[in-house]
Amino acid sequence: MKTLCTAFQYIAKIINITRLFFLNSIFILVIIGLLFLLNQSPNEAEINNNSILTLNFSGRIVEQKTPKEFSDEISKQLFSSEQTQQEYQVDDIINSIHHAQNDPKITAILLQLDDLQSASLNQIMDIGAALNQFKTSNKPVIASADNYSQIQYLLASYADNIALDPQGIVYLPGFSVYRLYFKDALDKLLITPHIFKVGTYKSFVEPFTQNHMSAQSKDANERWLGQLWQTYIQTVLSQRKDNKKINAQSISPKIAALKIAFKKAKGDSALYALQVGLVDDLTSTDDVLNALKKDAKQAGNKLTFLDYEVYQQHVISNNAETNQEDIIALIHGSGEIINGESNNSVMAGQSFSQLLQDALDNKRVKAVVIRLDSPGGSATASEKIRQKVLALKKSGKKVVISMASVSASGGYWIASAADHIVAYPTTLTGSIGIFALYASAEKALNKLGIYNDGVGTAPLSGLDPTRALDKDIADLLQMAIEHGYQQFLTVVSEGRHMSVEDVDKIAQGRVWTGTDAKRLGLVDQLGNLEDAIKKAAQLAKLDSYQVKSIQMKLSPVEQMFNDVFAQGVQLITPQPLLNSPILKTLQSLQSQTEIFTRMNDPQSRYAYCSMCIINH
């Protein structure tokens, strides 16, 4: 007994030391964060004459920023190789470009894209449209980078001149969907996956039942991937039309042609990019900056390079709110659809429904535009959100869906209830299907000599992953999934004014692009967010209105602490970024399996499109 007490005392001391260390660390971070914030100048940065706005994104472009939480940030910094990425909201970027177009102090835009990590095809094209509009004011757009990834190059193609470092490369691998398949691994581990689904093309469960992609999935995926890639190629060709060297083969060459052209360039990737017209100059970024300074000096001007984030704050402070009586509410919904509550990183049924309720309760709101960017998720949460959309319509408020990159499965479940749906030609949508996945490990346990036995008061009381799944219970689960699919068909049928039979013909879990969805009647119009807002105003018969974003709010105290902690965490030395093949493999496994950590539908029914997450 004494030994046991001593052991518990040591454990208590360890817990206490750990607790004190953690609390003291938090206190130090608070002090660091406060000092950092106090040292920030409260005054707006002055914008000098003859300034070049530098779009130097270091992170990823998103539909809506994710609120920073201290626990997540410190976990990433201290215990993970994952680096915290800055987020840039696409609407803010577009607004800043439009403001710069009419700003006499801004003479050009410089795209420095080396650190841009990710963005969707549609987001880049929206930003590109703003850049094209900017150029109508006779102000140039210049791009310069050490290397260009595929998404970086698409944005650079909107520039008047593209410079590449002489040691650089333009890497354009195309789009793909590759997945890991686990059937043999599960067989070896003696884990039995039980699959319940409806939809020939509902492929989420394929990795657990076979070792390769099915023919149906390959057929469907090749179609929409090809449409996206052709859009990419045509966009670049349209933007680079003044360069006589570039053609479709420059962007997407056959391997034999690539080898010939690469041999002509003597294996020099930068020279190859110049020879086929992908870039205009082989010049380092420093040389580009020095040349711009020299030109300005010769004209008797002093040149200033203006950081995007500084200018974006200037734009916010100079955009006074209007006092229009009527409001079009803009509500962003991004990420997987889950049950319950969460922040903006996912669409939680209860939290997102509350945003729609806020719009419902506001008498000044005459129309609602829901910007959807979701591959789906919980069927229960999707229906909960759809009911709020129906409540908005019943109250007389018009509802327009603006589909971003992905609005599929549960995302389309919600969208189908709107008065009007606007999608990009390259939006991934549809995927009307439903599934459930249940795994049991009784064979693995039996192999180890472990058995599960006992008695229960009802057949369902024995449902346990350590026991074999009873065939009659499996039949019940399949019937529930089939009912869920019929419900999905009915939801779409009612919202789109189509027969259930006609919906079923284009459903079956198949993914469609916005172009195909328009042809099939799943969406009403091809366009962007601005088009959706204009349509909402038209439906609500509004001549003048204010667009107001409705989003989840933190209390002033929560916001202050999150801001302070986020600033403090940034000053912690991060773990070195590992880039080994082993880590990449583990990250690939994690990316494909982490969805299971968020699956919380009470009936385990999911309308989710795993194929809608593509490799750029």
Residue pairs with C-beta under 8 A, 6 or more apart in sequence:
26 565
28 568
29 74
29 564
29 565
29 568
29 569
29 572
30 564
30 565
30 568
32 567
32 568
32 571
33 563
33 564
33 565
33 566
33 567
33 568
34 564
36 567
36 568
36 571
37 563
37 564
37 567
44 313
44 314
44 317
45 310
45 313
45 314
47 103
47 105
47 106
47 306
47 311
47 314
48 105
48 302
48 304
48 306
49 104
49 105
49 301
50 105
50 107
50 296
50 301
50 302
50 303
50 304
51 105
51 106
51 107
51 303
51 304
51 305
51 306
52 106
52 107
52 108
52 109
52 110
52 292
52 303
52 304
52 305
52 306
53 96
53 97
53 100
53 106
53 108
53 109
53 110
53 306
53 308
53 311
54 109
54 110
54 112
54 305
54 306
54 307
54 308
55 93
55 109
55 110
55 111
55 112
55 113
55 308
56 112
56 113
56 115
56 307
56 308
57 86
57 88
57 113
57 115
57 116
57 308
58 86
58 115
58 116
59 85
59 86
59 87
59 88
59 115
59 116
59 117
60 85
60 86
60 87
60 88
60 116
60 117
60 118
60 119
61 87
61 88
61 89
61 90
61 93
61 116
61 118
61 119
61 120
61 123
61 124
61 127
62 87
62 88
62 89
62 90
62 334
63 89
63 90
63 123
63 332
63 334
63 371
63 373
63 404
64 89
64 332
64 334
64 344
64 371
64 551
65 87
65 89
65 344
66 87
66 343
66 344
66 345
67 343
67 344
67 345
67 552
67 554
67 562
68 562
68 563
68 565
68 566
69 343
69 562
70 561
70 562
70 565
70 566
70 569
73 84
73 565
73 566
73 569
73 570
74 565
74 569
74 572
76 82
76 83
76 84
76 574
77 84
77 569
77 570
77 572
77 574
77 575
78 572
78 575
79 575
80 575
81 575
81 576
81 577
81 578
81 583
83 574
83 577
84 569
84 570
84 574
85 117
88 308
90 119
90 123
90 126
90 127
91 529
92 312
92 315
93 127
93 130
93 308
93 312
94 126
94 127
94 130
95 315
95 319
96 308
96 311
96 312
96 315
97 109
97 127
97 130
97 131
97 133
97 134
98 130
98 133
98 134
99 315
99 318
99 319
100 106
100 109
100 134
100 139
100 311
101 133
101 134
101 136
101 137
101 139
102 137
106 139
106 306
106 311
107 139
108 139
108 140
108 141
108 142
108 292
109 131
109 134
109 139
109 140
109 141
109 142
110 141
110 142
110 143
110 144
110 288
110 292
110 305
111 141
111 142
111 143
111 144
111 145
111 155
111 156
111 159
112 144
112 145
112 285
113 143
113 145
113 148
113 152
113 155
113 156
114 145
114 146
114 147
114 152
116 149
116 151
116 152
116 155
118 151
118 616
119 151
119 155
120 373
120 404
120 405
121 151
121 154
121 228
121 231
121 232
121 405
121 426
122 404
122 405
122 424
122 426
122 427
122 528
123 404
123 405
124 151
124 154
124 155
125 154
125 235
125 424
126 528
126 529
127 155
127 158
128 154
128 155
128 157
128 158
128 235
128 239
129 528
131 141
131 158
131 159
132 158
134 141
135 141
135 160
140 160
140 161
141 158
141 159
141 160
142 159
142 160
142 161
142 163
142 288
142 292
143 155
143 156
143 159
143 161
143 162
143 163
144 162
144 163
144 164
144 283
144 285
144 288
144 289
145 152
145 156
145 163
145 164
145 165
145 168
145 285
146 164
146 165
146 167
146 168
146 284
146 285
147 164
147 165
147 168
147 169
147 170
147 171
148 156
148 164
148 168
148 169
148 170
148 171
149 171
149 616
150 171
150 172
150 173
150 174
150 232
150 616
151 616
153 170
153 172
153 236
153 278
154 232
154 235
154 236
156 162
157 235
157 236
157 239
157 240
158 239
161 280
161 281
162 278
162 279
162 280
162 281
163 279
163 280
163 281
163 282
163 283
163 285
163 288
164 170
164 270
164 273
164 274
164 278
164 279
164 281
164 282
164 283
165 270
165 282
165 283
165 284
165 285
166 270
166 282
166 283
166 284
167 270
168 269
168 270
168 273
169 269
169 270
169 273
170 269
170 273
170 278
170 279
172 251
172 252
174 229
174 252
175 225
175 228
175 229
175 232
175 614
175 615
175 616
176 225
176 614
176 615
177 221
177 225
177 611
177 613
177 614
177 615
178 615
179 206
179 207
179 213
179 592
179 610
180 207
180 588
180 589
180 592
181 206
181 207
181 210
181 211
181 212
181 213
182 207
182 208
183 207
183 208
183 209
183 210
183 211
184 211
186 192
186 193
186 208
186 439
189 441
189 444
190 441
190 443
190 444
190 446
190 447
191 439
191 440
191 441
191 443
191 444
192 439
192 440
192 441
192 442
192 443
192 468
192 469
193 205
193 208
193 209
193 437
193 438
193 439
194 437
194 438
194 439
194 440
194 469
194 474
194 477
195 205
195 208
195 209
195 435
195 436
195 437
196 435
196 436
196 437
196 438
196 474
196 477
196 478
196 480
196 481
197 204
197 205
197 433
197 434
197 435
197 436
197 481
197 509
198 433
198 434
198 435
198 481
198 482
198 484
198 485
198 509
199 432
199 433
199 434
199 435
199 485
199 507
199 508
199 509
199 510
200 216
200 508
200 509
200 510
201 216
201 217
201 220
201 431
201 433
201 508
201 509
201 510
201 511
202 431
202 433
202 434
202 435
202 508
202 509
203 213
203 214
203 216
203 217
203 509
203 610
203 611
204 435
204 437
204 606
204 608
204 609
204 610
205 435
205 437
206 213
206 214
206 217
207 592
208 437
208 439
213 221
217 611
220 510
220 511
220 611
221 511
221 611
223 516
224 428
224 511
224 512
224 513
224 516
225 614
227 425
227 426
227 513
227 515
227 516
228 426
228 513
228 614
229 252
231 425
231 426
232 251
233 248
233 251
233 252
236 246
236 251
237 246
237 247
237 248
237 251
240 246
240 277
243 277
243 280
244 277
245 275
245 276
245 277
246 276
246 277
246 278
247 277
249 257
249 276
250 276
250 277
250 278
251 278
253 261
261 272
261 275
261 276
262 269
262 272
264 272
264 275
265 271
265 272
265 275
270 279
270 282
271 282
273 279
274 280
274 281
274 282
283 291
289 305
292 303
293 303
296 302
296 303
297 303
321 546
322 546
323 546
324 544
324 545
324 546
325 364
326 364
326 366
326 540
326 542
326 544
326 545
326 546
327 362
327 364
327 365
327 366
327 545
327 546
327 547
327 548
328 365
328 366
328 367
328 368
328 369
328 533
328 536
328 537
328 540
328 542
328 545
328 546
328 547
328 548
329 359
329 362
329 365
329 367
329 368
329 369
329 548
329 549
329 550
330 368
330 369
330 371
330 533
330 547
330 548
330 549
330 550
331 352
331 355
331 356
331 359
331 368
331 369
331 370
331 371
331 549
331 550
331 551
332 344
332 371
332 373
332 549
332 551
333 347
333 352
333 370
333 371
333 372
333 373
333 374
333 385
333 411
333 414
334 344
334 345
334 346
334 347
334 373
334 374
334 404
335 344
335 345
335 346
335 347
335 373
335 374
336 346
336 347
336 374
336 375
336 376
336 377
336 595
336 598
336 608
337 346
337 347
337 348
337 349
337 374
337 376
337 377
337 378
337 381
337 382
337 385
337 410
337 411
337 414
338 346
338 347
338 348
338 349
338 377
338 378
338 381
338 598
338 599
338 600
339 348
339 349
339 350
339 378
339 380
339 381
339 600
339 601
339 602
340 348
340 349
340 350
340 351
340 381
340 600
341 348
341 350
341 351
342 348
342 351
343 351
343 552
344 551
344 552
346 377
346 598
347 374
347 377
347 381
347 385
348 381
349 378
349 380
349 381
349 382
349 384
349 385
350 384
351 552
352 385
353 384
353 385
353 387
353 388
354 552
355 550
355 551
355 552
356 368
356 370
356 385
356 388
356 389
356 391
356 392
357 388
358 550
359 365
359 368
359 392
359 397
359 550
360 388
360 391
360 392
360 395
360 397
365 397
365 548
366 397
366 398
366 540
366 542
366 545
367 397
367 398
367 399
367 400
367 536
367 537
367 539
367 540
367 542
368 392
368 397
368 398
368 399
368 400
368 536
369 400
369 401
369 402
369 529
369 532
369 533
369 536
369 547
370 389
370 399
370 400
370 401
370 402
370 414
370 415
370 418
371 402
371 404
371 529
371 532
372 401
372 402
372 403
372 404
372 407
372 411
372 414
372 415
373 403
373 404
373 405
373 406
373 407
373 411
374 406
374 407
374 408
374 410
374 411
375 406
375 408
375 409
375 410
375 411
375 431
375 608
375 609
375 610
375 612
375 613
376 382
376 408
376 409
376 410
376 411
376 412
376 413
376 431
376 606
376 607
376 608
376 609
377 409
377 410
377 598
377 599
377 601
377 606
377 607
377 608
378 410
378 599
378 600
378 601
378 605
378 606
378 607
379 410
379 413
379 434
379 484
379 487
379 488
379 601
379 603
379 605
379 606
379 607
380 601
380 602
380 603
380 605
381 410
381 601
382 410
382 411
382 413
382 414
382 607
383 413
383 487
383 491
385 414
386 413
386 414
386 416
386 417
386 491
389 399
389 414
389 417
389 418
390 417
392 399
393 399
393 417
393 419
397 540
398 419
398 420
398 536
398 539
398 540
399 417
399 418
399 419
399 420
400 418
400 419
400 420
400 421
400 422
400 532
400 533
400 535
400 536
400 539
401 407
401 414
401 415
401 418
401 420
401 421
401 422
401 532
402 422
402 528
402 529
402 531
402 532
402 533
403 411
403 415
403 421
403 422
403 423
403 424
403 427
403 429
403 514
403 523
404 424
404 427
405 424
405 426
405 427
405 428
406 427
406 428
406 429
406 609
406 612
406 613
407 415
407 423
407 427
407 428
407 429
408 428
408 429
408 430
408 431
408 511
408 609
408 612
409 431
409 432
409 433
409 606
409 607
409 608
409 609
410 606
410 607
410 608
411 429
411 609
412 429
412 430
412 431
412 432
412 492
412 522
413 488
413 491
413 492
413 607
415 421
415 429
416 491
416 492
416 494
416 495
416 496
417 491
417 495
418 495
419 539
420 524
420 525
420 532
420 535
420 536
420 539
421 522
421 523
421 524
421 525
422 523
422 524
422 525
422 526
422 527
422 528
422 531
422 532
422 535
423 429
423 514
423 517
423 518
423 523
423 525
423 526
423 527
424 514
424 526
424 527
424 528
425 513
425 514
425 515
425 526
426 513
426 514
426 515
427 513
427 514
427 517
427 523
428 511
428 512
428 513
428 609
428 612
429 511
429 512
429 513
429 514
429 517
429 522
429 523
430 506
430 507
430 510
430 511
430 512
430 517
430 522
431 509
431 510
431 511
431 607
431 609
431 611
431 612
432 488
432 489
432 492
432 503
432 506
432 507
432 508
432 509
432 510
432 607
433 485
433 488
433 507
433 508
433 509
433 510
433 607
434 481
434 484
434 485
434 488
434 605
434 606
434 607
435 481
435 605
435 606
435 608
436 477
436 480
436 481
436 604
436 605
436 606
437 604
438 465
438 469
438 477
438 604
439 465
440 465
440 466
440 467
440 468
440 469
441 465
441 466
442 452
442 466
442 467
442 468
445 451
445 452
445 466
452 464
452 466
452 467
454 462
456 462
459 470
459 472
459 473
460 473
462 470
463 469
463 470
463 473
480 603
480 605
481 605
484 603
484 605
486 500
488 507
488 607
489 500
489 503
489 504
489 507
490 500
492 498
492 503
492 507
492 522
493 499
493 500
493 502
493 503
496 503
496 521
496 522
498 521
506 512
506 520
506 522
511 609
511 611
511 612
512 520
512 522
514 523
514 526
515 526
517 523
518 524
518 525
518 526
525 531
525 535
527 535
533 547
537 545
554 562
592 610
595 608
595 610
599 606
